[in-house]
Amino acid sequence: MRLQEKVAVITGGASGLGRRTAEYFVREKGAKVVVFDLNDEAGAALVAQLGEANALYQLVDVTDEAAVAAGVQAGVERFGRIDVCVNCAGIPTPMKILDKDARASNCGEFLRTVLVNLVGAFQVMAHCIAQMAGNAPENGEERGVVINVASIAAFEGQIGTTGYSSSKAGVVGLSLPAARELAAIGVRVNSIAPGLFNTPMAQFLSPKAIESLLAAVEFPKRFGDMAEFASLCAYLCENAYLNGECIRLDAAARVRAR
């Protein structure tokens, strides 16, 4: 899919990987973006930076289906269509199964993490796909592209990441069945599992945790550049034969238990 003049919904798009992807899509690819986030100030600043002709910000909690539906509809009303969905919204929520007193942890934090990271991604993609289904197929083939953001924690979850790791494993698990179902309407679904990137989420990590994670990175031995993530999102849109896959973007990192 050519991104020029296409419209992408990007969740978590006012900061971190989502923001960098929005910037890349507009500046490098000539796309339009509909940014979902919970930070009005950052969202407004991004629109001012990219221009109202290219970007729309919507205050959307991805766990609120009514808000998701309204946000998608606002994007359609502004730009006329939805072609791409990039689900970057997520929360880390460190937690263990047992607390420090060996009691069962409160399930509320686990549930909240799964709701944001997995259910939220499903809700946004579903409402975006409903719009993509009405698009004329490009080159007689595809009508839309979905990119869900997982994590290498989906494969090598560390101690204390039960909620985050399991929710991201669910995101990976969405790709193939969704791709198979949506083949009939020409919508592709892939996921990216980023490694260690210098995002606002990384601020939740302790210096010791960061040191341990960087030790697991093979090459290049550094934080990922958010532009490297954004360019992969663009590539997943542009390569029509990539479907039902999860791509690790992690410099061959394989993290240890702690």
N, C-alpha and C positions, 0 to 999 in steps of 0.2 A: 504494500500500500504506500503510495506517495503521500507524504505528510503535508505537502504544500496545500494550504487552504482547508485542511481537514480540521476537525474539532475534537479535542481530547478533554475528557473529564479526568482530573488528577486529584485524588484524595490526599490529605496531608500536604497539600500543595503550597502552603504558605511558608514552609520551613524545610530544612534538610534535603533529603533526596527528592521529595516531591517538588519543592521550589526550584531546585536545580534542573529538574526535568522540564518543568513549565518554561523556564528561561530558555533552555536548549531547544525545545520544540518551536517556540516562537521565533527566536533569533536565528537559529541555524537551519530550521526546516520550514519556516513560513506557515506554521500551524496556528490555530486559535486554541485557547485553553479556558476551561471552566474549572476553577480551583475551589475545592471543598476543604474547609478547615474550621477550627474553632477560635482562631485568633484574628479578630476583625482588623486590628491595627496592622498586623503583618500582611493580611490579605489585601487591604487597601493600598499599602505601600507597594506590593507586587504589581497590582493593576496600574498604579501610577508609573511604575518603572517600565512595564511592557506596553502600556497604552490601552485605553478602553476599547479600541477597535480590535484588539488582539486577545484581551483577557477579561474574564468575569469572575468575581469572587462571590462565593455563597457560604453563609454560615450554616454548616451542616454537621450534625452529629451522625456519624455513619451507623450508629446503633438505632437510630430513629428512622424507621422506614418512611414515614410521612415526610420528614425533612429531606431524605434522600430523593424521593419522588419529586418533591417540589424543586430541589436543586437541579435535577436533570431537566425538568420541564423549563426552568429558567434558562438553562443553557440552550435548549432548542429554540426558545422564543428569541434569544439574542442572536444566535448564529445559524439557526435553521436546521441543525442536524447534530448527531453525535456519531463519531467514527471510531474513537479510541477511548478505552478506559484503563487508567493506570492507578491501581490501588496501593498507595504508599502509606496511608494512615495506619498507625500502630502504636502500641504502648508496651514497654518492657516488663513492668511489674515483677521484680524479683520476689520469689516465694519458694518455700519448701513444703513438702507434704506434712511434715511434723514441725511444730514450732520449737523454740529453744527449750521449752519445758516438756518436750516429747508428747505434746497433745496435737490432735488433728488440727491442721490449719483451717482458718475460716475460708469456706468455699466461695465467699463473695468475691474475693480478689481473683480467684481462678476464673470464675464466671465472667467477671468484667473483662478480663484479658481476652477470653475466647469471643466474647460479644464484639469487642472492638476489632480484633485482629482477623477473625475468621467470619463471623456472622456479618460484620460490617462490610467486608470485602464482597461477600456473596450478594448482599442487598444492593450494593452500588453496581456491581457487574450486571445483575439481573435487570435493573431498571435501565441501564445503558444499552444492554443488548436488545431490550424491547424497542428501543429507538433505532438501533442499527438494523434491525430486521426490515425496516422500511426503506433503507438506502438502496440505490441502484448499485448492482455489483460492479466493482472496478475490474476492468479487463475481463468481464464475464465471470469473475470468481468471487472475490471477497467483499463483504459488506461492513466488516468491522474487526477490530483487534482488541483483545483484553490482555493486560499484563498485571498479574497479581504479585505483590512483593512478599516473599517468604523470608528465610534467613538460613544461614548454615546451622543455626541452632535447631532447625528442623531435623537435622541429621546427626549432629553431635552436641546435643543439649548438655549444658554444664549443670552441676549441682546447684540448686537454687533457681532454676529457670523452668520449673515444671509447667507453669501456665503459658509462658511465652513460647517455649519449645513445642509444646503440643498444639498450640494454636497455629504456629507456623507450619508444622507438619500437616495440619489440616489444609492450609493454603496450597501446599504442594499437591496434596491429594485431590484438589479441585481441578487441576489442569487437564488430565486425560479424560475423565468422564464428561467434563464440560465441553472439551474439544470434540469429543465423539458426538455428543448431543447436538452441538451447534454447527456441525459440518453441513447439515441439511440447509442451513440458511447462509452459509458462507462467512461464519465468524470464527476466528482463530483465538485460542486461549493458551497462554504460556505463563510461566512464573520465573522470577529471578530470586535466587538465594544469595543476598549480599553477605560478604564477610565483614571485616572491621573497617567501617567508614567513619570519617570524622564528621559526624552529624550531631545535632542536639541530643539525640538518644544516647550517644556515647558519654555524655556528661553524667549519666547515672552510674557509670562504671568507676570503680575505685582505681587509683594508680596501680595497685597491685594486679588487679584484674586486667587492665590494659597491657601491662608488662607481660603477663602470662599469655594473653591473646596474640600480641605481636611476636612472641617467641614461636608461636605455632604457624606464623606466616612464612612461606618459603621464599617466594620472589615475585615481585619486588617487595622487600621487607619494610613495609610502611602502611599507613592508613590508605584506604582506597580514596581516590579523588572522585568527588560527586559527579564531575563531568564524565567520568568513565561509566558510571551507572546510567546517566542520562543518555549517553550515546548508545548503550546497549538497548535501552528502551526504544530508541529510534530504529535501531537495526531490527529488533523483533517486529516492529511495524512494517518495515520495508522488505524483509525477506519473507515472501509469501509461502515458503515451504516449511517454515518453522511452526510447528503446532503440537500442542499437548505435552510440551517439554518444561522442565525446570533447569535453568542454567545457573550453576554456581559461579559467582563473581567474587573470588576470594583469594587470588594469588596462591592457590594450592594449599590454603590453610586447613589444618585438621586439628580442632581444639581438643584439649584434654578435659577430664571431668571437673577440674577446678584450677 
